[in-house]
C-alpha cells in the first residue's frame, strides 16, 4: 500500500464513519468509510474494525487501478 497515515486520516475525515448501511446522496448503498459494492446490503451493521478492514481492502483495489 502506498497511502500513508495522513492520507488515510484525510479520507476518513471526508467520508465519515457509518456502521450501518445507508444510501448516500446519489442513492448508492454504502457502509463504513464510504465502502460500496456487492458486499454491502440494506440492514447491514459492522464494527469500527470491520470498517477499517473494508477501507484497506478498497484502497488496495483503487491503488491497483491507478498503478
N, CA, C and O of each residue as an XYZ file, in Angstrom:
268
protein
N       0.840     -1.176      0.000
C       0.000      0.000      0.000
C       0.884      1.237      0.000
O       1.914      1.286      0.671
N       0.459      2.234     -0.766
C       1.247      3.449     -0.907
C       0.759      4.604     -0.057
O       1.520      5.539      0.194
N      -0.466      4.572      0.387
C      -1.012      5.684      1.154
C      -0.480      5.659      2.582
O      -0.310      4.591      3.171
N      -0.222      6.827      3.126
C       0.277      6.930      4.491
C      -0.835      7.279      5.468
O      -2.001      7.387      5.087
N      -0.464      7.452      6.722
C      -1.423      7.763      7.772
C      -2.155      9.068      7.497
O      -3.361      9.156      7.723
N      -1.453     10.074      7.016
C      -2.107     11.351      6.742
C      -3.153     11.208      5.634
O      -4.220     11.819      5.701
N      -2.849     10.408      4.628
C      -3.808     10.165      3.558
C      -5.033      9.419      4.065
O      -6.164      9.757      3.715
N      -4.802      8.402      4.890
C      -5.915      7.652      5.478
C      -6.793      8.566      6.335
O      -8.021      8.516      6.260
N      -6.145      9.398      7.147
C      -6.901     10.310      8.001
C      -7.724     11.288      7.169
O      -8.844     11.632      7.547
N      -7.183     11.734      6.047
C      -7.901     12.650      5.172
C      -9.143     11.969      4.575
O     -10.234     12.539      4.566
N      -8.956     10.754      4.083
C     -10.096     10.001      3.533
C     -11.168      9.823      4.598
O     -12.351     10.046      4.339
N     -10.756      9.423      5.789
C     -11.713      9.204      6.876
C     -12.453     10.486      7.227
O     -13.649     10.452      7.514
N     -11.755     11.612      7.208
C     -12.409     12.874      7.563
C     -13.443     13.271      6.515
O     -14.492     13.814      6.863
N     -13.168     13.013      5.244
C     -14.120     13.341      4.186
C     -15.289     12.362      4.162
O     -16.437     12.771      3.988
N     -15.009     11.087      4.334
C     -16.044     10.056      4.226
C     -16.908      9.952      5.470
O     -18.110      9.709      5.371
N     -16.314     10.131      6.632
C     -17.040      9.883      7.870
C     -17.211      8.386      8.072
O     -16.944      7.598      7.164
N     -17.646      8.001      9.238
C     -17.812      6.578      9.566
C     -19.279      6.282      9.836
O     -19.890      6.895     10.711
N     -19.835      5.356      9.094
C     -21.208      4.887      9.293
C     -21.157      3.377      9.474
O     -20.727      2.647      8.581
N     -21.598      2.922     10.629
C     -21.523      1.494     10.940
C     -22.759      0.720     10.499
O     -22.808     -0.503     10.632
N     -23.744      1.420      9.980
C     -24.940      0.779      9.421
C     -25.083      1.218      7.970
O     -24.909      2.394      7.649
N     -25.400      0.267      7.094
C     -25.526      0.565      5.666
C     -26.594      1.633      5.439
O     -27.631      1.654      6.101
N     -26.308      2.515      4.486
C     -27.220      3.614      4.160
C     -27.073      3.947      2.684
O     -26.095      3.563      2.043
N     -28.052      4.661      2.155
C     -27.960      5.147      0.786
C     -27.325      6.531      0.812
O     -27.799      7.424      1.515
N     -26.258      6.708      0.047
C     -25.584      8.005      0.013
C     -26.401      9.007     -0.801
O     -27.516      8.706     -1.225
N     -25.845     10.193     -1.016
C     -26.559     11.288     -1.672
C     -27.013     10.957     -3.090
O     -27.979     11.541     -3.581
N     -26.331     10.030     -3.751
C     -26.709      9.666     -5.120
C     -27.377      8.293     -5.182
O     -27.550      7.729     -6.263
N     -27.753      7.759     -4.015
C     -28.523      6.526     -3.978
C     -27.731      5.238     -4.001
O     -28.281      4.179     -4.301
N     -26.430      5.309     -3.685
C     -25.590      4.107     -3.663
C     -25.519      3.576     -2.236
O     -25.242      4.329     -1.302
N     -25.771      2.280     -2.067
C     -25.691      1.651     -0.756
C     -24.244      1.654     -0.286
O     -23.352      1.185     -0.992
N     -24.018      2.186      0.910
C     -22.670      2.482      1.406
C     -22.572      2.082      2.872
O     -23.573      2.061      3.588
N     -21.340      1.761      3.316
C     -21.105      1.443      4.727
C     -19.662      1.785      5.079
O     -18.817      1.931      4.195
N     -19.389      1.910      6.364
C     -18.026      2.171      6.823
C     -17.550      3.550      6.418
O     -18.243      4.547      6.621
N     -16.357      3.596      5.842
C     -15.767      4.841      5.362
C     -16.006      4.989      3.864
O     -15.071      5.247      3.106
N     -17.253      4.828      3.437
C     -17.588      5.014      2.034
C     -17.450      3.779      1.174
O     -17.318      3.891     -0.045
N     -17.477      2.611      1.773
C     -17.338      1.372      1.018
C     -18.645      1.033      0.304
O     -19.720      1.078      0.901
N     -18.538      0.695     -0.970
C     -19.695      0.318     -1.780
C     -19.394     -0.977     -2.522
O     -18.234     -1.371     -2.642
N     -20.424     -1.632     -3.013
C     -20.226     -2.843     -3.807
C     -21.168     -3.946     -3.378
O     -22.058     -3.743     -2.552
N     -20.955     -5.125     -3.957
C     -21.822     -6.286     -3.704
C     -21.836     -6.722     -2.244
O     -22.785     -7.364     -1.795
N     -20.792     -6.377     -1.505
C     -20.687     -6.812     -0.112
C     -21.557     -5.990      0.837
O     -21.688     -6.344      2.008
N     -22.152     -4.898      0.354
C     -22.982     -4.030      1.197
C     -24.451     -4.351      0.952
O     -24.894     -4.428     -0.194
N     -25.208     -4.539      2.036
C     -26.628     -4.839      1.905
C     -27.418     -4.036      2.941
O     -26.909     -3.717      4.016
N     -28.645     -3.723      2.608
C     -29.520     -2.946      3.472
C     -29.719     -3.674      4.793
O     -29.987     -4.876      4.810
N     -29.590     -2.953      5.894
C     -29.721     -3.543      7.223
C     -28.400     -4.030      7.798
O     -28.343     -4.419      8.965
N     -27.354     -4.015      7.011
C     -26.035     -4.490      7.456
C     -25.471     -3.573      8.528
O     -25.584     -2.351      8.428
N     -24.869     -4.155      9.548
C     -24.160     -3.416     10.585
C     -22.771     -4.018     10.731
O     -22.603     -5.236     10.675
N     -21.770     -3.150     10.919
C     -20.389     -3.596     11.081
C     -19.777     -2.889     12.286
O     -20.344     -1.938     12.822
N     -18.614     -3.371     12.696
C     -17.852     -2.720     13.763
C     -16.866     -1.728     13.145
O     -16.660     -1.713     11.932
N     -16.269     -0.909     13.992
C     -15.260      0.023     13.504
C     -14.073     -0.744     12.912
O     -13.493     -0.310     11.917
N     -13.715     -1.860     13.508
C     -12.615     -2.671     12.985
C     -12.948     -3.211     11.599
O     -12.087     -3.247     10.720
N     -14.183     -3.628     11.404
C     -14.600     -4.103     10.080
C     -14.590     -2.963      9.066
O     -14.241     -3.169      7.903
N     -14.972     -1.764      9.499
C     -14.931     -0.599      8.609
C     -13.497     -0.294      8.190
O     -13.242      0.039      7.033
N     -12.570     -0.407      9.126
C     -11.142     -0.197      8.821
C     -10.673     -1.225      7.795
O      -9.965     -0.882      6.849
N     -11.064     -2.474      7.980
C     -10.659     -3.533      7.054
C     -11.233     -3.291      5.660
O     -10.544     -3.499      4.661
N     -12.492     -2.852      5.586
C     -13.091     -2.544      4.284
C     -12.351     -1.393      3.606
O     -12.100     -1.433      2.402
N     -12.004     -0.375      4.380
C     -11.264      0.758      3.820
C      -9.931      0.289      3.245
O      -9.561      0.685      2.140
N      -9.225     -0.527      3.965
C      -7.927     -1.008      3.492
C      -8.095     -1.849      2.232
O      -7.297     -1.739      1.301
N      -9.124     -2.683      2.199
C      -9.394     -3.507      1.013
C      -9.724     -2.624     -0.189
O      -9.229     -2.849     -1.293
N     -10.563     -1.619      0.042
C     -10.927     -0.707     -1.039
C      -9.702      0.060     -1.543
O      -9.554      0.266     -2.748
N      -8.831      0.479     -0.636
C      -7.644      1.234     -1.039
C      -6.719      0.396     -1.915
O      -6.169      0.899     -2.895
N      -6.547     -0.869     -1.571
C      -5.719     -1.751     -2.390
C      -6.292     -1.835     -3.800
O      -5.553     -1.759     -4.782
N      -7.595     -1.989     -3.895
C      -8.252     -2.093     -5.194
C      -8.050     -0.818     -6.002
O      -7.737     -0.887     -7.190
N      -8.225      0.344     -5.377
C      -8.077      1.599     -6.108
C      -6.612      1.910     -6.435
O      -6.312      2.444     -7.502
N      -5.714      1.577     -5.523
C      -4.288      1.779     -5.826
C      -3.850      0.904     -6.976
O      -3.070      1.344     -7.821
N      -4.331     -0.323     -7.032
C      -4.005     -1.215     -8.161
C      -4.524     -0.633     -9.455
O      -3.851     -0.701    -10.484
N      -5.733     -0.053     -9.414
C      -6.306      0.546    -10.606
C      -5.507      1.744    -11.099
O      -5.389      1.962    -12.305
N      -4.968      2.508    -10.183
C      -4.154      3.667    -10.549
C      -2.818      3.228    -11.109
O      -2.309      3.811    -12.067
N      -2.251      2.189    -10.501
C      -0.948      1.696    -10.941
C      -1.067      1.120    -12.346
O      -0.078      0.648    -12.906
